[in-house]
Amino acid sequence: MNYIMYLACMLIWGLNFIAVKIQGTDASLEISLLYRSLIAFLLFLILFIIKGKNLNTKLNWLTVIGFGLCNFAISYLLLYYGTILSSSVLVTIIFSMKVITTPILISIIFKTNIAKKIYIGGSLGMLSVVVTLVPEFNNVSGDFILGVTLAILGTLITSIGDVFSLYNSEKNIDPVIANMVGMFSATILLLTISIVTNQNFIIPDKVSYWIGLLYLSIMASFVAWLFYLHLVKNIGASESSFMVAGFPAIGGIASIIIGESQLNIYLILGIVFAILGAHTALSKKNSK
């Protein structure tokens, strides 16, 4: 069962940004993300009720809300824009670098040492992005550069959310409660942003939009998270994190299949370097 959940998480999250691309922009990205967060929140609320959990008033609200805003709202919005302005495979490769940025940020916040493998993995990760960008150097647009920049910022914000998540875990905050409150916080922020920026609250009638939305809200934001929480409990956080190494390959293959990217040596090398970088950073060998 662990094997099935592991593969499911890797496949579901590896296709995350492909789903964003398929969903498109029939509704604004803010509205689409608001719908996603609202659906995911309702699912976690139902699970919260079914499990008969109680909302502890002594909950560290600041870190739980911080986790939700960083991981479910701000980072997602930046990564959504990055995906639309650049390419889903490039954003997937950039996002996989969180296995390097998160440990570095944790080491800074919690004053721990950084293993050499993190620097090696980080170097390979940066190389993967540069190599993937080579075909774009001759016709780089302002939108493309902005998309890459937003994807990098989104990945860094995700790492900040991971720090909050680590703190919440160390304080034994129930993950279902953390995800429910986090999703609710994200929904409120996205609703506020949508109102302030005068977004149109439309309901698109395109089938591809709803396929993308339901995939992202049910599969990526709920089912995969539940599987991941079980994996962390059953096999450990470190072992569960290895799935990130497979994201670039899954995203790259899917991007080629839908016709977004062309198969070329630079894309292949970029995916290989991204996988090697993530694998190196997550390896158990801990040389200081």
C-alpha positions as semicolon CSV with decimal commas, in nm:
position;residue;x (nm);y (nm);z (nm)
1;M;0,000;0,000;0,000
2;N;0,289;0,238;0,078
3;Y;0,429;0,173;-0,269
4;I;0,095;0,261;-0,432
5;M;0,057;0,581;-0,227
6;Y;0,417;0,682;-0,305
7;L;0,369;0,639;-0,681
8;A;0,031;0,814;-0,665
9;C;0,179;1,119;-0,490
10;M;0,471;1,136;-0,731
11;L;0,242;1,113;-1,034
12;I;-0,024;1,353;-0,903
13;W;0,218;1,625;-0,793
14;G;0,445;1,569;-1,092
15;L;0,151;1,668;-1,315
16;N;0,056;1,969;-1,101
17;F;0,169;2,241;-1,339
18;I;0,053;2,052;-1,647
19;A;-0,297;2,067;-1,493
20;V;-0,256;2,444;-1,443
21;K;-0,170;2,477;-1,813
22;I;-0,468;2,261;-1,917
23;Q;-0,699;2,462;-1,691
24;G;-0,596;2,777;-1,875
25;T;-0,714;3,131;-1,813
26;D;-1,089;3,121;-1,884
27;A;-1,114;3,257;-1,531
28;S;-0,838;3,470;-1,381
29;L;-0,563;3,280;-1,203
30;E;-0,670;3,438;-0,874
31;I;-1,027;3,312;-0,917
32;S;-0,913;2,966;-1,031
33;L;-0,687;2,932;-0,728
34;L;-0,967;3,059;-0,503
35;Y;-1,198;2,785;-0,634
36;R;-0,924;2,527;-0,582
37;S;-0,859;2,635;-0,223
38;L;-1,230;2,650;-0,139
39;I;-1,296;2,297;-0,269
40;A;-0,990;2,159;-0,087
41;F;-1,090;2,337;0,236
42;L;-1,440;2,186;0,223
43;L;-1,292;1,839;0,172
44;F;-1,059;1,881;0,471
45;L;-1,348;2,020;0,676
46;I;-1,554;1,709;0,598
47;L;-1,259;1,489;0,697
48;F;-1,216;1,693;1,016
49;I;-1,581;1,632;1,108
50;I;-1,573;1,261;1,015
51;K;-1,265;1,203;1,229
52;G;-1,434;1,381;1,520
53;K;-1,139;1,610;1,583
54;N;-1,151;1,919;1,801
55;L;-1,007;2,257;1,711
56;N;-0,762;2,324;1,991
57;T;-0,786;2,687;2,104
58;K;-0,420;2,663;2,214
59;L;-0,320;2,600;1,853
60;N;-0,026;2,812;1,740
61;W;-0,240;3,004;1,495
62;L;0,044;3,218;1,359
63;T;0,253;2,929;1,227
64;V;-0,049;2,730;1,103
65;I;-0,187;3,031;0,916
66;G;0,164;3,113;0,792
67;F;0,192;2,759;0,656
68;G;-0,139;2,793;0,473
69;L;-0,071;3,136;0,326
70;C;0,276;3,040;0,205
71;N;0,206;2,688;0,076
72;F;-0,152;2,719;-0,049
73;A;-0,198;3,082;-0,155
74;I;0,106;3,303;-0,220
75;S;0,339;3,037;-0,361
76;Y;0,062;2,876;-0,569
77;L;-0,036;3,212;-0,720
78;L;0,324;3,290;-0,815
79;L;0,373;2,940;-0,958
80;Y;0,042;2,965;-1,150
81;Y;0,158;3,286;-1,318
82;G;0,502;3,135;-1,375
83;T;0,344;2,836;-1,550
84;I;0,123;3,046;-1,779
85;L;0,401;3,292;-1,869
86;S;0,677;3,034;-1,924
87;S;0,628;2,656;-1,944
88;S;0,499;2,390;-1,708
89;V;0,808;2,169;-1,746
90;L;1,042;2,457;-1,657
91;V;0,832;2,549;-1,352
92;T;0,833;2,183;-1,246
93;I;1,213;2,176;-1,269
94;I;1,244;2,502;-1,074
95;F;0,996;2,380;-0,812
96;S;1,195;2,058;-0,760
97;M;1,476;2,278;-0,628
98;K;1,280;2,321;-0,306
99;V;1,461;2,010;-0,182
100;I;1,764;2,241;-0,169
101;T;1,608;2,576;-0,073
102;T;1,406;2,429;0,215
103;P;1,704;2,271;0,400
104;I;1,906;2,590;0,352
105;L;1,624;2,802;0,496
106;I;1,571;2,558;0,782
107;S;1,943;2,571;0,863
108;I;1,930;2,951;0,876
109;I;1,615;2,968;1,093
110;F;1,701;2,680;1,327
111;K;2,078;2,742;1,316
112;T;2,175;2,394;1,196
113;N;2,462;2,289;0,971
114;I;2,412;2,241;0,598
115;A;2,545;1,914;0,457
116;K;2,771;1,932;0,152
117;K;2,521;1,723;-0,042
118;I;2,281;2,021;-0,032
119;Y;2,534;2,244;-0,211
120;I;2,606;1,972;-0,467
121;G;2,236;1,910;-0,524
122;G;2,175;2,285;-0,547
123;S;2,446;2,327;-0,809
124;L;2,297;2,047;-1,018
125;G;1,951;2,199;-0,975
126;M;2,064;2,542;-1,096
127;L;2,248;2,376;-1,386
128;S;1,925;2,196;-1,483
129;V;1,739;2,528;-1,509
130;V;2,016;2,693;-1,714
131;V;2,041;2,396;-1,953
132;T;1,663;2,385;-2,001
133;L;1,665;2,758;-2,083
134;V;1,934;2,733;-2,355
135;P;1,687;2,699;-2,647
136;E;1,505;3,011;-2,523
137;F;1,812;3,237;-2,510
138;N;1,767;3,359;-2,870
139;N;1,402;3,456;-2,834
140;V;1,349;3,534;-2,467
141;S;1,051;3,760;-2,405
142;G;0,980;3,983;-2,110
143;D;0,684;3,763;-2,013
144;F;0,903;3,451;-2,018
145;I;1,164;3,610;-1,789
146;L;0,887;3,729;-1,557
147;G;0,741;3,377;-1,552
148;V;1,076;3,223;-1,455
149;T;1,127;3,489;-1,186
150;L;0,780;3,428;-1,040
151;A;0,841;3,051;-1,039
152;I;1,164;3,101;-0,844
153;L;0,989;3,331;-0,595
154;G;0,704;3,081;-0,562
155;T;0,951;2,804;-0,483
156;L;1,120;3,018;-0,218
157;I;0,783;3,103;-0,060
158;T;0,703;2,730;-0,055
159;S;1,025;2,673;0,138
160;I;0,916;2,933;0,394
161;G;0,589;2,742;0,425
162;D;0,788;2,421;0,475
163;V;0,966;2,585;0,770
164;F;0,627;2,664;0,925
165;S;0,522;2,305;0,852
166;L;0,830;2,167;1,027
167;Y;0,763;2,384;1,332
168;N;0,398;2,271;1,339
169;S;0,506;1,908;1,315
170;E;0,752;1,947;1,601
171;K;0,471;2,098;1,812
172;N;0,256;1,789;1,730
173;I;-0,012;1,992;1,555
174;D;-0,255;1,752;1,388
175;P;-0,186;1,758;1,010
176;V;-0,557;1,742;0,919
177;I;-0,621;2,050;1,134
178;A;-0,312;2,224;0,994
179;N;-0,427;2,160;0,637
180;M;-0,787;2,259;0,708
181;V;-0,693;2,586;0,880
182;G;-0,421;2,646;0,622
183;M;-0,664;2,602;0,332
184;F;-0,920;2,827;0,503
185;S;-0,656;3,098;0,550
186;A;-0,553;3,065;0,185
187;T;-0,917;3,090;0,075
188;I;-0,972;3,410;0,275
189;L;-0,653;3,571;0,136
190;L;-0,736;3,476;-0,223
191;L;-1,094;3,602;-0,181
192;T;-0,958;3,933;-0,049
193;I;-0,710;3,963;-0,337
194;S;-0,983;3,884;-0,590
195;I;-1,217;4,150;-0,447
196;V;-0,949;4,418;-0,412
197;T;-0,823;4,362;-0,768
198;N;-1,179;4,352;-0,911
199;Q;-1,156;4,001;-1,053
200;N;-1,463;3,863;-1,230
201;F;-1,622;3,576;-1,035
202;I;-1,713;3,374;-1,342
203;I;-1,794;3,005;-1,381
204;P;-1,623;2,887;-1,704
205;D;-1,811;2,631;-1,914
206;K;-1,503;2,479;-2,077
207;V;-1,457;2,109;-1,997
208;S;-1,076;2,142;-1,990
209;Y;-1,105;2,412;-1,723
210;W;-1,304;2,188;-1,491
211;I;-1,082;1,888;-1,555
212;G;-0,783;2,098;-1,447
213;L;-0,963;2,253;-1,149
214;L;-1,101;1,927;-1,011
215;Y;-0,767;1,754;-1,058
216;L;-0,583;2,031;-0,872
217;S;-0,836;2,067;-0,589
218;I;-0,930;1,702;-0,529
219;M;-0,625;1,506;-0,638
220;A;-0,334;1,747;-0,580
221;S;-0,464;1,943;-0,280
222;F;-0,653;1,668;-0,096
223;V;-0,590;1,306;-0,201
224;A;-0,214;1,343;-0,253
225;W;-0,180;1,528;0,077
226;L;-0,363;1,251;0,262
227;F;-0,143;0,986;0,100
228;Y;0,167;1,190;0,181
229;L;0,070;1,224;0,548
230;H;0,026;0,845;0,568
231;L;0,365;0,794;0,401
232;V;0,538;1,027;0,648
233;K;0,385;0,826;0,931
234;N;0,463;0,485;0,775
235;I;0,806;0,529;0,614
236;G;0,931;0,866;0,741
237;A;0,957;1,221;0,607
238;S;1,299;1,178;0,444
239;E;1,201;0,870;0,246
240;S;0,871;1,030;0,144
241;S;1,053;1,338;0,013
242;F;1,240;1,135;-0,247
243;M;0,934;1,153;-0,474
244;V;1,030;1,513;-0,559
245;A;1,318;1,374;-0,765
246;G;1,066;1,223;-1,006
247;F;0,866;1,543;-1,067
248;P;1,082;1,683;-1,352
249;A;1,067;1,360;-1,554
250;I;0,689;1,326;-1,511
251;G;0,629;1,694;-1,589
252;G;0,866;1,684;-1,886
253;I;0,705;1,378;-2,046
254;A;0,355;1,520;-1,994
255;S;0,460;1,857;-2,139
256;I;0,583;1,684;-2,455
257;I;0,266;1,474;-2,481
258;I;0,034;1,778;-2,471
259;G;0,255;1,956;-2,725
260;E;0,372;2,235;-2,495
261;S;0,742;2,140;-2,516
262;Q;0,957;1,990;-2,789
263;L;1,180;1,694;-2,713
264;N;1,542;1,808;-2,742
265;I;1,877;1,736;-2,583
266;Y;1,854;2,043;-2,357
267;L;1,521;1,935;-2,210
268;I;1,651;1,581;-2,156
269;L;1,970;1,707;-1,987
270;G;1,771;1,955;-1,778
271;I;1,543;1,680;-1,649
272;V;1,840;1,450;-1,578
273;F;2,029;1,721;-1,387
274;A;1,714;1,811;-1,191
275;I;1,662;1,448;-1,090
276;L;2,029;1,407;-0,995
277;G;2,021;1,731;-0,795
278;A;1,708;1,634;-0,601
279;H;1,837;1,280;-0,544
280;T;2,174;1,409;-0,421
281;A;2,015;1,658;-0,181
282;L;1,782;1,393;-0,040
283;S;2,035;1,110;-0,015
284;K;2,098;0,965;0,330
285;K;2,473;1,004;0,308
286;N;2,545;1,300;0,529
287;S;2,889;1,433;0,462
288;K;2,961;1,763;0,631
